[in-house]
């Protein structure tokens, strides 16, 4: 386990092109694999998570040429062409663990085991197992509803209407993908809208995706799909760390180019502006059906506290820990509510964020479905444990830049899960880690 110390700096400035979007890379690989054509994916994210997805489709008999981080050519085998091995290692990739079963339940296979690392084994999988079984799939979890999963595919599937109790793009995507092989329409009702990368990509591949109010669906068995060649846009979740760092330290500005600005993904922008952050957007050309542009952030003095409401959570679920850092520097008490989903991420992120903030000398408290932070002064500094969570490791680095004495992050190597070049990018705009 490595320990890295992020030292305080006076200012940040410069231009970055953040890594490609992890969520879109996962989906592009999976949908290219079941396409009826060869698909060229340019700028797919090179990370431990996306490598797990690439390895998984290759293990299922899909030929892939090229390299993550540059370009890959996926020779699609069609919706029914996957031939999985007896076991697939999903490593730490929750998206892979939740989406791949939806593709496997529709192809002939017996007792395929999907497993992952200790962190992935703690994440809830009954939320995909229950709806897939209701559609007729043979899918089983370990006791407690966690990985490993066992999938036996090829049983007839029937479309249904599923009502999600918690907004989850991964669960919604799983059900819709299973619906591609089901008889009759498959509908998902969301309590609040979640990111819609899967729907956008399915539409681009020629699949009829329908939205009716809070319901989204596919209208029956899809015999073929044809994902077009695509370029993966920049990842908003990666950009978010630099946005927060820039809000605290940019002078004159930090520019983040080519970022995915899907409104169901970029909810952090609204909350940051409400707190007084100076962030502007230069709109660019859409990429892969997703709105994109350049974000420009300048130092903001006099941030004010806010309350993140439950209806805002789905559009910023991965960025909520960063509200803790902003709240530590804002006048008043900032609260996050309706975020119980954070407890079942790579770590229990509610407990982990509060422990990290208090370990840095910040006044923070844990709530049942969120947390509160009382700020108004610079972060003193200290030591935190990343707990194997890439976002917690990067949070510690950003906090350290704006702190009095710096922040030491134990287990900093976790950043490789989503952003292997994080330290190099941070240094390029003046950060020290």
N, C-alpha and C positions, 0 to 999 in steps of 0.2 A: 504494500500500500504506500503510495507516494503522498508526501505533504508539500504543498506549494503555498507560498506566502504572497498575497497581493498587497503591495505597498501603496500608501497614499500618493496621489499625484496632484499637481496644481491645475492642470487643464488637459482636455482631450480635443483633438481636431484631426480632420482628414476625411477620406472617402473610402468606403468599404463596399465590396460586393459579397453579401453574406452567402453561406452555403445553400445549395439547392434544398427545396422543401422535402422534408422527410416523409410526411404523410402522402404527398403526391408521388414520390419515388416508389414507396411500397405499392401503391395502387397501380401505377404504371407498369411495374414488373408483373404483377399478378394478372392484370387484364390483358397485357400483351401476351402472356403465356397461354391464355385461353382464346386468343383471337384466331381468326382464320387467315391471317396474313403474317408476314414478317414485319416487325415493328422496330423502328429506330428510335431510341430514347436518348436524347442529348442532355448532358449535364445532370445525370442521376446522382443523388447524394452518395458519397463514399463514406460510410460509417459502419459500425458494428451491427446496428439494427438492419440497415438495408442490405448488408452482405448476407445476413441470415435469410432474408427473403429471396435474394438471388440464388443462394445455395439450395433453398427449399424447392424452387421451381426447376432447377437443374436436376435435383434428386428425383423429381417427378417426371423426368424424361424430356424436358424442354431444353433445346440447344440454345446457348447464349454465347455470343461473341463480343469481344471488347471488354472495357473495364469501367467500373463505377468511378465517378469523378470526371470522366471524359465522355464516353459514349458507349452504349451497349446496343446490340442488335439481337432481338428476341424472336426466335423462329416459333411463332405460335402454333399450338397443336389443336386448337379448337376447344370448345367448351367441354367436350367429352373425351379429350385426348390425354389428360393427365394420367400418369401411371405411377402412383406414389410407392415408395419403398416401405418396409415394415415400420421404420421409425424416422421421424424428422426432428431435428434440433432447431427450436425457435430462438435459442439463446435468450436475450433479454427483450425480444421484439414483441410487445403486446399486440401491435397491429397485425403482425403475421399470425400470431396465435389465434386471433379472433376472426380474421378474414379467410385464411386458408381452409378451415373446416367447411365453410360455405361452398367452396369449390369442390372439395373432396366428397361431400355427401351425394353429389350427383354423378360420380363416376364409379365404375366397378372396382372395389377394393375391399379387403377384409382386414380389420383390426390394425389400422395404422395408428401408431402412437405418436402424438405430438407432445414434446416436453421442452423444458427450458431451464434456465438457471434458477437459483434459489429465490431471487427477486420475482421472477415471472411466476414461479410456483405459488406465490402468495396472492396473486391477483385473481379476482373473481371471474370464473368462466361459466358458471351456471347461467349467467345472463344471456349467453349465446346458446348454451346447451338446451335450455328449456324451450325457446321458440323453435329451434331447429327440430327438436323431438316432436313438438306439436305439429310440425309440417310433415312428419313421417320419417325423419332421419334417425339413423342409429348412431348416436353420439353420447359418450359417457365421460364423466369427470371423475377425478379422485374424490374420496370422501371430503366433504366440506365445499364441494363445488369449484375446485381448483385444478390446475394441471398436475399430472399429465392427462391429456384427453385421448380417448380411443374412438376412432372413426371407422365405421364400416359403411361404404358408399354403395350407391346403386339402387336403394329402395325407392319406391315411387314417392314423390313429394307432392303435397297439395298446398296451394296458396292460401293464405289466411290474412286476417288483419291483426296485427300485434300492437299492443299499447305499451310503450316504454314508460317505466316508472321514473327513470332518470335519463335525461337527454345524453345520448352517447353516440357520436359519429361512428365509432367502431361497431357497436351493436347494430345500429341502423344499417350500416354497410353490409354486415354479415347477413342479415335477414334479406336484404334486397338482392345480394349476390346468390343466395340460395334460391330466391324466387325466379332466377333465370332458368332453373331446371324444374320448376313446379307447374302443375296443372292449375290453371286459373290465376287470377290476380293475387299479388302479395302486397299488402299495405302495411306501413309503419306509421303509427301516430306518435308524434314527439310532444312532450310537455312544453318545451321551448326549442326553437330551431338550433340544430348543431351544424358543424361544418359540413359542407355539401360537396366535397371533392369527388366522392364516388358517383353521385348523381350527374355531375358535370362530365365526368369521364365516360360514364355509360352512355350518356346522350351523344357525346362525340363519337362513340363506337357504334352508333346506330341503334341503340336500345331505346325503346319508348319508355321514358320515365315521366310519370304524371304527378303533379302536386295539386292537392285539393285542401286548401286551408292548412291545418297542421298535419295532414296526412300526405305521405309520399309513397309512390308505389310503382311496381313494374306489372305489366298487364298479362303476364302468362309466360309460358315456356319460350325461351329464346334459342332458336336453332343455330344461329350464328351471330358473331359480332366481329367488328373490324375496327380496332383501335387505330387511329391515324398516328403517324410519326409525331413526336412531340418533344419540346424542350421543357425541362423542369424549372419553374421559376424559383426565386430566392425564398428562403424559409422565414416566415414572419416570426415564428417562435425564437429562432436564432437572432433575428434582428432586434427582438425585444430587449435583450440584454444590453445591446449597444444603445438602444433608445433610452433606457433608464440611466445608463452611465452618462450619456450625453446630456440628459436633463439635469444631472447633478454637476457635470464638469465641463461640458463642451464650450470652447472659446476659440474661435468664433462659432464654429459649428462642426457637426459630424453629419456626413451624408451617407445614406445607405441605399445603394442602387439595385434596381431589378427585383424588388421585394413583392411577394404575393400579398395583395391587399383585399382578398376575399372578405366581405363584410361579416361573414359568419366565423371568421378566424381572427379578425383584427380588432376585437372589442376593447383591447387594452388602450387603443388610441383615444377613445371617448373618455375613459376614466382618467387617463393622464392629463388630458386637456382640462377636465373638470377640476383637477388638483392644481392647475396652473402651469402645466408643461407647455413649452413652446415647440410644437411639432407641426411642420407643414408637409404637404404632399404634392409632388409633381407627378401627375398621372402619365403613364406610359401605355404602350400597346399591350393588349391582352396576350397572355401566354398560356397555351394549353387550356383555353376557355376560361382562364382565371384573370381577374383584373390585377394589374401590376403597376408599379411606379417607384419613384425615389422618395425616401423619407429624409427630411432635413430637421435636425434637432439642435436647439441651442440651450445653453445653461439657463435654468429657471431659478431665480431666487424668490423665496417666499411661497413655497408650496403650501397648500392647505389640505387638511384631512378630508376624507370623503367616506361614504359607505357604499360598498359594492353590493348591489341587490341580487337576490337569487336569479332573477330573469336575465342578468348580465353574465352569469357564470359560464354558460356553455360556449360563448364566443371568445372566452379568454381563459379556459380551464388550465392550460399549460403555463400561462403567464401570471396566474394569481400569486405565486410566491414572490414575484417582483414587486407586487403591491406592498409587501412587507418592507422592502428596502425604501420605496418611495415614502411610505408612511412613517418610517423612522426619521426622515428628514423633513416631514411636513408638520405644520403647527396644528395641534389637536390630536384627536384619536381617530384613527382610520380602522374601519371594520370590514370584514369580508364575511358574508353569510350565504347560505344555500350552496355551500361548496363541499358537502360531505364526500363527493366523488374523489376529492384529494386524498382521502384516507386509503384508497385502493390503487394508487399509482405505484411507481417504482419503489417508493417508500410511503409510509403514512405521512403525506406532505404537510398536513396540518401540524402534527406533533413535531415533525422535522424542521419546519420553517420556524415555529416558535422557539424550539431549542436552539436553532442557529442564531436567531435574532438575540435571544437572551445571552447566548454565548459571546456575542459581540457587544454586550453592554446595552442593548436596546430593551425598552420596556414593552413586552409583548405578552399576550395571554391567549390561551387556547379556548375556543368555543366548540360546541358540539359539531357545528357545521361550518366552521371557519376559524377566524382568529381576529384579534384586535392588536393594534400597535399605537403606542403613544410616542409622538416624536417632537420635532422642533429644534433639535440640536444635531451636531455631527455625530456619526456613529463612532463610539469609542474604539472598537476593535477587539480582537480576541482570537479564539480558535473554534472551528466548527468541524463536525464529522459529516462528510457528504453522504454517508450511508448507502453508497453504491448508486446514488441518484445523480444523473448528469446535470439536471437543472439546479439542484441544490449546490453542486460544486461550482457552477458558473455564477449563481447568486452570491456565493461567498466572495468570489473574485471581484464582482462589481461593487459589493459593499466595501471591500478592502480599499478600492481606489478612492472612495469618498470618506474613508475613516480617518481617525486621528492617528492611530498606531499601526494600522494594517490588520489583515485577517489571514490566519493560517488555515488552510483547508486540507484536512486529512482525507485521503481517498480521492484526490483530485483527478486521477486517471479515468474516472467515470465519464468525463466530458467526451471521450471517444465514442460513446454510444450515439451521439447525435452531431457533435461538432468537434472533430479532431483538430481543426485549425484554429480553435478559439483563442489560444494564447498568442499565436502569431498575429491574428487579426487585431487583438487587443493592443499588442505592442505597436502595431503599425499606426495607431491613432494616439499613441502616447501613454498607454497603460503599461504597468509593470506587474508581471506575474511570473 
